[in-house]
C-alpha cells in the first residue's frame, strides 16, 4: 500500500492512535451524490481494458458530459429523490457539466413525480480534483508521457501526490472544508444535498470525521451515482451510508 508523505515507516514511531475529534456541525444532514457515469469514465475504462496510451477524450474536464448510462443513472437518482421521506432543503452542485447534468435530470424526474424542487446553487469549490498537465490523461497515457511522474504518484499515493499544475486530494480537502464550514454557518439545521465528484466525497468523509482523522493508504472507492449520507444531531454529523448504490 502507498503511504502518505511524512508518515513514519515504523509503527513504533507513531503517536498512539486515538479516535478523531469530531468536527462540530449544526447542519441537519449532508448527502453527497457522485455524478452519473461520464463519457470520460467510459473511455478510461475502455483504455484500461485495451491498454491504449492515447487521450480518449477531447476538450476540458469541466466540459465532460454524461454517457447514456449516466443519464439513466441520473433519472434513477431522480426517482430516489422523489421517494425520500426527508427532502433536502438546499442543493449545491459542482460547476462541471456532468454534475450539473446529473442534477438537472434528477430535478426534472423528481418534479415529474410531484417533488417540489429545493433551492439549488452552483459552487466552484465542489469541482473535481484538478489534474493539471495530466487533465483527461488515463494512467497508461501518463505512464507513456511521463513515467517518472507515474512512479511518483504510485509511491506517494493520491492523498499526497500533486500533479504539475494540479491538486492532491489533500488540496481538495481544504476547499471542501471551507465550503462545508460556510454552509454550516449559512444554513444551520438544513438538509443539504451535494452533487459532485468522487474526490469531493472522499474529502467530505475526511473532514467530517474530524481532527486526527487517519489519512487513508488507499482512497476508498466512490462509484458513479452513489449516495453517501451523514445525519446531524445538532452538534455533529454521523455517517449513516457510504457510497451506496443500492438505494
Beta strands, then each sheet from edge to edge (+ up, - down):
strand 1: 29-34
strand 2: 90-93
strand 3: 119-122
strand 4: 191-196
strand 5: 227-232
strand 6: 237-244
sheet 1: 3+ 2+ 4+ 1+ 5- 6+
end
